[in-house]
Amino acid sequence: MSIMETTVSLTSTRYDETLQQVPGLAPTDDIDTILMVRAAGGDLAAFEELVCRNQGKAWALAWRCLGDAAEAQDVVQEAFLRIYKAASRYRPTAKFRTYLYRVVTRLCLDWHAKKRPEYTETILSIPDSARGPEALFGQNELSGVVRECLGNLPVNQRLAITLRHYDGMTYDEIAEVLAVSAKAVDSLLQRARDALRRGLAAYR
């Protein structure tokens, strides 16, 4: 999908016009949601700006889930293509990021149902597993050890812990993305953390 470098001017006039067109949309809603509402109304420039603002974050989520950069790029392109085709049906019932991540995770789950990725990145450093997995996300994001352990998690656990620790989502937001309950998210995260601790302990 072609992504042009287009800047959308968020003037107060157009902002107010958009709010008047969509019941329930308030000035406090994030810019991405506003852009998506405009895209739903046929504003191609708004959609192009939306892609430019979010493709990097979407790719990072897909990459951490799939472990393959090229496949992640394909997933992201397919996600935005599907969102664009369904734009006219969009309703701002949640943040756009939640909507986007829901589409990306569905595509990742479909991908996993067909084949399992191989994590072949060379281990570059050995983290201190005694600090626990949470401390490793910010400081050792590219660590081969962490990626290997993360890649060994079941896909739902991997998605949950990625959304929580890389994207900073709340339990309720993760639940909406994964289409599960907040209680199920808590269970997924606990199992993922336990598995990461066990995996990291092997590298002491």
Secondary structure, DSSP 8 states (H G I E B T S, - for coil): -----------HHHHHHHHHHSTT--TTS-HHHHHHHHHHTT-HHHHHHHHHHHHHHHHHHHHHHHS-HHHHHHHHHHHHHHHHHTGGG---SS-HHHHHHHHHHHHHHHHHHH--------------GGG-THHHHHH-TT-HHHHHHHHTS-HHHHHHHHHHHTS---HHHHHHHHTS-HHHHHHHHHHHHHHHHHHHHTT-
